[in-house]
Amino acid sequence: MASKRVAEGSADIGAQYFTARNPKFLTFLKEHAGVDSFQEWTAKFGFQGPGQTWQSFPGEPRYVGVPRMTAITRGLSEKVSLQAQVRIARLNRVGAQWQLLCTDGVDRGVFDQVIITAPPAQAEELLLESGLTSLADHVKGPVGEILPCWAVAAHFNEAPFTEFEAMRPDSKALYWVANNSSKPGRNDSGQWWVLHATPEWTAAHVDASSDDVSEQLLAEFAAMPGHSGAAADQAIAHRWLYARSVSEGLPGYLFDAKAGVGIAGDWLAGGRVEGAWDSASRLAEAMLAG
Ligand SMILES: Cc1cc2nc3c(=O)[nH]c(=O)nc-3n(C[C@H](O)[C@H](O)[C@H](O)COP(=O)(O)OP(=O)(O)OC[C@H]3O[C@@H](n4cnc5c(N)ncnc54)[C@H](O)[C@@H]3O)c2cc1C
């Protein structure tokens, strides 16, 4: 749920919106992130149907952080003791507890139980380093199944599209494009659009430079039917190596009660922001119960 600072504001370069199909998720957000930290995004969504025509997406409430996606994690983290910019390298058994050691060797404290919410590749590395091989075996399968995504945020003085604010093009290169400035609370001058590449295009351009990626994806964007011809005057690119989960039939969470180590994440519960919350909630219930 990342936002990147851009001139005069920010653009959401990761998750674009989230659903709350489980009403308990909304209750949780209101209570813990704060009622002002998110709002419904009532944009017009379109997808490219047969014959290149644009059609409306079926609607369901879609929510975004306000004034940027990170407002939610900011709200949530105010209630916990958080140490940011720390990479845990290893869990070290000390009696019946776990000591957390970070990459610079600093001891980050000793805890009764540990929850790992890193993507599968990083979780696997951490588990193997910590001698938790049986949990690592469960994580191995999903490691290769997280798809990458190049993201570009581009600024336009004139609107490139007017009919829809978010679109799923029929394109080999572009998976999604959206007018970030149409989200509530943004107040940008001009419009910031976010473009996401398809996993296939990203994999084929994984080592390309940010400038090349911006140029190529903006050219694909300009070629979409209905584009006004408006040109971008600024663009930034970001590469996500672990963006979308394709695993199905996963258990929701993993918990080794004897070791006191649990694993949660969107990739264990169908992907997406709501999946991450669902996974964490179910793990917390299991840990509290037992
Ligand atoms: C481009 C893109 C578009 C998306 N679009 C949508 C969307 O429109 N709607 C939607 O619902 N979802 C979307 N998603 C998915 C959504 O972002 C994820 O489902 C959600 O962020 C997963 O949350 P998480 O907490 O499980 O994992 P993450 O958000 O991946 O967080 C894992 C965290 O663990 C940290 N970490 C890793 N290793 C360590 C370590 N050793 N020590 C300490 N910290 C570590 C990482 O730095 C990271 O901050 C999108 C994702 C991407 C990338």
The ligand as an SDF file (V2000), in Angstrom:
LIG
                    3D

 53 58  0  0  0  0  0  0  0  0999 V2000
    1.6510   -2.9820   -8.2340 C   0  0  0  0  0  0  0  0  0  0  0  0
    0.6710   -3.5570   -7.2480 C   0  0  0  0  0  0  0  0  0  0  0  0
   -0.6970   -3.3570   -7.4090 C   0  0  0  0  0  0  0  0  0  0  0  0
   -1.6110   -3.8580   -6.5020 C   0  0  0  0  0  0  0  0  0  0  0  0
   -2.9430   -3.5630   -6.6330 N   0  0  0  0  0  0  0  0  0  0  0  0
   -3.7990   -3.9620   -5.6810 C   0  0  0  0  0  0  0  0  0  0  0  0
   -5.1440   -3.5150   -5.6910 C   0  0  0  0  0  0  0  0  0  0  0  0
   -5.5570   -2.7060   -6.5350 O   0  0  0  0  0  0  0  0  0  0  0  0
   -5.9940   -3.9680   -4.7170 N   0  0  0  0  0  0  0  0  0  0  0  0
   -5.5740   -4.8110   -3.7170 C   0  0  0  0  0  0  0  0  0  0  0  0
   -6.3690   -5.1560   -2.8300 O   0  0  0  0  0  0  0  0  0  0  0  0
   -4.2820   -5.2270   -3.6650 N   0  0  0  0  0  0  0  0  0  0  0  0
   -3.3960   -4.8200   -4.6150 C   0  0  0  0  0  0  0  0  0  0  0  0
   -2.0870   -5.1910   -4.5500 N   0  0  0  0  0  0  0  0  0  0  0  0
   -1.6750   -6.1610   -3.5310 C   0  0  0  0  0  0  0  0  0  0  0  0
   -1.5110   -5.5390   -2.1570 C   0  0  0  0  0  0  0  0  0  0  0  0
   -0.5840   -4.4770   -2.2150 O   0  0  0  0  0  0  0  0  0  0  0  0
   -1.0230   -6.6330   -1.2300 C   0  0  0  0  0  0  0  0  0  0  0  0
   -2.0280   -7.6290   -1.2000 O   0  0  0  0  0  0  0  0  0  0  0  0
   -0.7660   -6.1650    0.1920 C   0  0  0  0  0  0  0  0  0  0  0  0
    0.0890   -5.0520    0.2330 O   0  0  0  0  0  0  0  0  0  0  0  0
   -0.1030   -7.3070    0.9350 C   0  0  0  0  0  0  0  0  0  0  0  0
    0.1590   -6.9110    2.2350 O   0  0  0  0  0  0  0  0  0  0  0  0
    1.1670   -7.7430    3.1160 P   0  0  0  0  0  0  0  0  0  0  0  0
    1.2240   -7.0490    4.4170 O   0  0  0  0  0  0  0  0  0  0  0  0
    0.7680   -9.1910    3.0810 O   0  0  0  0  0  0  0  0  0  0  0  0
    2.5670   -7.6800    2.3520 O   0  0  0  0  0  0  0  0  0  0  0  0
    3.4600   -6.4720    1.8740 P   0  0  0  0  0  0  0  0  0  0  0  0
    2.6400   -5.2470    1.6480 O   0  0  0  0  0  0  0  0  0  0  0  0
    4.2770   -7.0350    0.7470 O   0  0  0  0  0  0  0  0  0  0  0  0
    4.4030   -6.1790    3.1070 O   0  0  0  0  0  0  0  0  0  0  0  0
    5.4720   -7.0340    3.4550 C   0  0  0  0  0  0  0  0  0  0  0  0
    6.4830   -6.2030    4.2130 C   0  0  0  0  0  0  0  0  0  0  0  0
    7.4870   -7.0480    4.7640 O   0  0  0  0  0  0  0  0  0  0  0  0
    8.6970   -6.3480    4.7240 C   0  0  0  0  0  0  0  0  0  0  0  0
    9.7880   -7.3180    4.8820 N   0  0  0  0  0  0  0  0  0  0  0  0
   10.1880   -8.2740    4.0060 C   0  0  0  0  0  0  0  0  0  0  0  0
   11.2300   -8.9680    4.5250 N   0  0  0  0  0  0  0  0  0  0  0  0
   11.4740   -8.4490    5.7420 C   0  0  0  0  0  0  0  0  0  0  0  0
   12.4380   -8.7290    6.7460 C   0  0  0  0  0  0  0  0  0  0  0  0
   13.3340   -9.7200    6.6090 N   0  0  0  0  0  0  0  0  0  0  0  0
   12.4350   -7.9730    7.8760 N   0  0  0  0  0  0  0  0  0  0  0  0
   11.5300   -6.9760    8.0380 C   0  0  0  0  0  0  0  0  0  0  0  0
   10.5800   -6.6570    7.1220 N   0  0  0  0  0  0  0  0  0  0  0  0
   10.5700   -7.3930    5.9850 C   0  0  0  0  0  0  0  0  0  0  0  0
    8.6590   -5.6620    3.3820 C   0  0  0  0  0  0  0  0  0  0  0  0
    9.5800   -4.5890    3.3390 O   0  0  0  0  0  0  0  0  0  0  0  0
    7.2170   -5.1980    3.3270 C   0  0  0  0  0  0  0  0  0  0  0  0
    7.0710   -3.9090    3.8790 O   0  0  0  0  0  0  0  0  0  0  0  0
   -1.1440   -4.6560   -5.4180 C   0  0  0  0  0  0  0  0  0  0  0  0
    0.2240   -4.8590   -5.2450 C   0  0  0  0  0  0  0  0  0  0  0  0
    1.1300   -4.2850   -6.1350 C   0  0  0  0  0  0  0  0  0  0  0  0
    2.5980   -4.4310   -5.8760 C   0  0  0  0  0  0  0  0  0  0  0  0
  1  2  1  0
  2  3  1  0
  2 52  2  0
  3  4  2  0
  4  5  1  0
  4 50  1  0
  5  6  2  0
  6  7  1  0
  6 13  1  0
  7  8  2  0
  7  9  1  0
  9 10  1  0
 10 11  2  0
 10 12  1  0
 12 13  2  0
 13 14  1  0
 14 15  1  0
 14 50  1  0
 15 16  1  0
 16 17  1  0
 16 18  1  0
 18 19  1  0
 18 20  1  0
 20 21  1  0
 20 22  1  0
 22 23  1  0
 23 24  1  0
 24 25  2  0
 24 26  1  0
 24 27  1  0
 27 28  1  0
 28 29  2  0
 28 30  1  0
 28 31  1  0
 31 32  1  0
 32 33  1  0
 33 34  1  0
 33 48  1  0
 34 35  1  0
 35 36  1  0
 35 46  1  0
 36 37  1  0
 36 45  1  0
 37 38  2  0
 38 39  1  0
 39 40  1  0
 39 45  2  0
 40 41  1  0
 40 42  2  0
 42 43  1  0
 43 44  2  0
 44 45  1  0
 46 47  1  0
 46 48  1  0
 48 49  1  0
 50 51  2  0
 51 52  1  0
 52 53  1  0
M  END
$$$$
